Amino acid sequence: MVPRRLRLTLAPGGANARLMAQEEDVAQLSFEAALKRLEEIVHKLESGEASLDDAIALYGEGDKLKQQCEARLAAAQAKIEKIQFGRDGSPAGTAPFGGE
């Protein structure tokens, strides 16, 4: 019996293309969807049900999701204004969140 040779072909862009697509997917997620996916990843990693290679990939995805969630929270915080009250107790204007 003559052994067959296998031909290995790589998709255009390879791992870099998958990584870029994953980053675009993460950027499109709502805060809630990104947080839910991040919680799923944490559960998988903590349970030990992922292989080493899968755990490494999940960790990378989780890091990107964490960054996305932090960016969304920072953007939301920048939009929040704190209502300032005058001496008589009536609203007197607004100030940026965290500003005194």
C-alpha positions as CSV (number, residue, x, y, z in Angstrom):
1,M,0.0,0.0,0.0
2,V,1.4,3.4,-1.0
3,P,1.0,6.1,1.6
4,R,-0.9,9.2,0.5
5,R,0.5,12.6,0.9
6,L,-1.6,15.1,2.5
7,R,-1.7,18.7,1.3
8,L,-2.0,21.4,3.9
9,T,-3.5,24.6,2.7
10,L,-3.9,27.7,4.8
11,A,-6.8,30.1,4.5
12,P,-5.9,33.6,3.3
13,G,-4.6,35.6,6.1
14,G,-4.4,32.6,8.5
15,A,-4.4,33.3,12.2
16,N,-3.9,37.0,11.7
17,A,-7.2,37.2,9.7
18,R,-9.0,35.3,12.4
19,L,-7.7,37.5,15.1
20,M,-8.7,40.7,13.2
21,A,-12.2,39.3,12.6
22,Q,-12.5,38.4,16.3
23,E,-11.5,42.0,17.2
24,E,-14.1,43.4,14.9
25,D,-16.7,41.0,16.3
26,V,-15.8,42.2,19.9
27,A,-16.1,45.8,18.8
28,Q,-19.6,45.2,17.5
29,L,-20.9,43.6,20.8
30,S,-23.0,45.6,23.2
31,F,-21.7,46.0,26.7
32,E,-24.1,43.4,28.0
33,A,-23.3,40.9,25.3
34,A,-19.5,41.4,25.8
35,L,-19.9,41.0,29.6
36,K,-22.0,37.8,29.1
37,R,-19.4,36.3,26.8
38,L,-16.6,37.2,29.3
39,E,-18.5,35.5,32.1
40,E,-18.8,32.4,29.9
41,I,-15.1,32.4,29.3
42,V,-14.3,32.8,33.0
43,H,-16.5,29.9,33.8
44,K,-14.8,27.7,31.2
45,L,-11.4,28.6,32.4
46,E,-12.2,28.2,36.1
47,S,-13.9,24.8,35.5
48,G,-10.8,23.4,33.7
49,E,-12.9,22.0,30.8
50,A,-10.8,23.7,28.2
51,S,-7.6,22.2,26.7
52,L,-4.4,24.2,27.1
53,D,-4.6,25.6,23.5
54,D,-8.3,26.4,24.0
55,A,-7.6,28.1,27.3
56,I,-4.9,30.3,25.7
57,A,-7.3,31.3,23.0
58,L,-10.1,31.9,25.5
59,Y,-7.8,34.0,27.6
60,G,-6.9,36.2,24.6
61,E,-10.6,36.6,23.7
62,G,-11.4,37.4,27.3
63,D,-8.7,40.1,27.4
64,K,-10.2,41.8,24.3
65,L,-13.7,41.6,25.8
66,K,-12.4,43.1,29.1
67,Q,-10.8,46.0,27.2
68,Q,-14.0,46.5,25.3
69,C,-16.1,46.6,28.5
70,E,-13.7,49.0,30.1
71,A,-13.8,51.3,27.1
72,R,-17.6,51.2,27.0
73,L,-17.8,52.0,30.7
74,A,-15.3,54.9,30.4
75,A,-17.4,56.3,27.5
76,A,-20.6,56.0,29.5
77,Q,-19.0,57.6,32.5
78,A,-17.8,60.6,30.4
79,K,-21.4,61.2,29.3
80,I,-22.9,61.2,32.8
81,E,-23.3,64.6,34.4
82,K,-23.8,65.4,38.0
83,I,-26.6,67.8,38.8
84,Q,-25.4,70.8,40.9
85,F,-27.8,72.4,43.4
86,G,-27.9,76.0,44.5
87,R,-28.1,77.2,48.0
88,D,-31.9,77.2,47.9
89,G,-31.9,73.6,46.8
90,S,-33.0,74.2,43.2
91,P,-31.0,72.8,40.3
92,A,-28.2,75.2,39.4
93,G,-26.5,73.4,36.5
94,T,-24.4,70.3,35.8
95,A,-20.8,69.3,36.3
96,P,-18.8,66.3,34.8
97,F,-19.1,63.0,36.6
98,G,-16.5,62.9,39.4
99,G,-15.9,66.6,39.2
100,E,-16.4,68.6,42.4
